[in-house]
């Protein structure tokens, strides 16, 4: 009889301890929370983006230079399960046409022909299943464990990385 009671107590403890592991909800993160509170304010670069007299077609223009490629990050975000809204800038697309590697940025058009945001405002995301991106102006929610780890791509430097567990279209509440 005592063994059965001990087993029930152990089972109850096991369920109680493991509950946060499988029931963890992602923290909804804002882009401003990815900038350390003590970071100096970003000084705008007033140099022209492009010499428009030398450019006939904006689509063939070189990408604009990133202002702060080594912006300070928030180390406490490392390992946190987060949910972050943003826009996808594709880096890799698989044979099925799904974007499997991308930069997540806070505003539409970043990293194309405007200066990329500071590196602490860019997340380099990978996804095994990928996402079908039909419109670049469509925002998405990305869920995954945040890594405070820099990465470099042809378009910009990112201060954070994430392996996406879930990618869904961002929709405003009714």
N, C-alpha and C positions, 0 to 999 in steps of 0.2 A: 504494500500500500504506500509506503514512504517513497519507493522508487517512482511510482506513477506521479506523485505530487512533485517530486524533484524534476521529473521530465517536463511537466506542465509549466513549472516556473522557468526552466531553462528555455523552453519553447517560447514562452511569453517574452522573456528577455531578448531572445534572438529576433523576434518580430519587432519589438520595440526599438532595438538598436539598428536594425536594417531598414526600417521604414523610411528614414530620410534618404537613403541611397536610391530607392526606386521611385519615391514620390517627390523628388526634388523638382521644384518649379524653377525655370530660368529667371534670373533677375533681369528686369527690363532696364536696359542701359540707355542713357542719352549720350550724344556725341560730346557734350560739354563735360561729362564725367570721365572722359578719356584724356582730359588735360589736367595735369597736376594743379592743385589750388595755388601753389606758390610759383607756377610757371610765369615767366615774364610775358606781357602782352605781345601779340604778334604785330610787328611793324610792317605795314604794307610796303611792298616793293613798287616803286613808282616808275620803273623802267618799262618801256613799251613791250607788249607781249611779242609782237612780230613787226618786222619792217614791211608794212603792207605794200610799199612801192615795189618790193621784190617778189611779191606773191601774186600769182595769177589765180590760183585755185586753192581755197582754204583747206580742202580735203587732202591736198598733197603737202601742206605746210608741216614743218616739224612740230613735234609736241612742245608745249611751253615748259620752261624750266620750273622745277619745284622750289618754292621759297625756303621751306624749313624741312630738309630731308632727315634731320636728326633731332626732331622736336622731342621734348621730354615726355615720358609715358608714366602711367600709374601702375607701379609694380603690384599693388594689391589686387589688381584685376586678374593676375595670372592664375589660371586653373578654375576661375569662376564660370559656372554655366550661365550664359547670358542670352538675351534676346535683344537684337539691335536692328532698327530699320535703316534702310539706305538704298542706294542705287548701285547697280552692278555694272562694272567695267570689265568686259570679258578679256581673259588672257588665253584660255585654252578651251576649245570646243571639240567634243568627241565626234565620232563618225555618225552618231544619231542626231547631231545638231544640238546637243545639250552642253551648256557651259559648265565645265567641271573645275575650272580655276578662274578666279576673278578677284578684282579689288572691289571692296565695298566702301562707298564714299557717301558723305552726308548730303550732297546736292547733285542734281542732274548736270551732266556735262563736264564734271571734274575729270582731269587726266586726259582729256581729248585735245582741245585747242585753247584751253584756259589753264593757268598754272594749277597743278595738283594741289590739294590742301596740304597742310603740314603732315608729316608722317604719323603723328599721333591722332590724326583724323582719317586714317586709312587702315583697313583690315584686309590682309591677304587671306582669301578664303579658298579652301579646296573642298570638293564634294565628290564622293564616289559615284552617286547617281546623277549629279548635275541638275541643272534647271534649264528649261526651254525659255530663252529670253527672246521674245518677239519684238519688244519695244524697249529701247534703252531708257526712256523716261518713266518706265513703270517701277515704282519702289517695291521693295521686298522686305520681309522680316527674315532674319537669319538667326538660327538658334544653334549654339554649340559652346564648347569650352574655349574660353579666351586664352590665348598665349601671349604673354608680353615678350615678343621676340621679333626683332627687325627682319625684314626681307626686302629684296630689291627686284624690280621688274624693269622692262624697257620703258614703262610709262611713269613709274614713281616708286619711291621708297615708302614702305609701310612700317609702322611701329608695332603693329599687332598682327597675329595670325589666328586662324580658326579653321577647324575641320567641321564643316557644317553637318549637323545632325538633322536639321529641318530647314527647308526654304519654302516660304509661302508668300503669295502676293499680299502686299500691304493694302488693306482696305480701311477706310475711315468708318468708325462706328455710326450706326443710323441714328 
